Amino acid sequence: MKTKRRSGRRHKFEFKDYAVLYLEYSRVNKAPATFKRHDRNNMRSLEKAFGEKKLREITPLMIEGYKAKRLTRVSPATVNSPPPT
């Protein structure tokens, strides 16, 4: 039995594209201190790890690897804090 393909479009949205959109949102909608201290710094770190990856390519295993590597530089509370929303 053949399965139908979806629209056939491939999404090419990379993490770095998401980072730009998120930081624009964050800058406008969050307190300046929150933006500077948390969102901007967290996104920089995430972008170094995942910037060129397409969002659909980022797996839970990759995220856990990122967290494990980050634990060597920052406290567990920093690594386990909720992701930016």
C-alpha positions, 0 to 999 in steps of 0.5 A: 500500500502506498502512502500519500506524501504531504505537500512535498515541501521541505522546511528549511527553518534553521535554529538561528532563524528561530533565535532571531525571531525569538530575540525580537519578541523577547526584546519587546515583550520582556523586561530589559534585565530579563532580556539581557540576563537570561534570554540573550545569553541563553540564546547565544549559547543555544545558537552556538550549539544548534545555529546551522541545524534545521529545527526538525533535525534537532533531536532530544539526544542532541539536546541532552548532549548540549545540556551535559556539555553545558554542565561543565561550565555552569551550575545545574540550576542554570542548565535546568531552568525552563527554556525561553518562551 
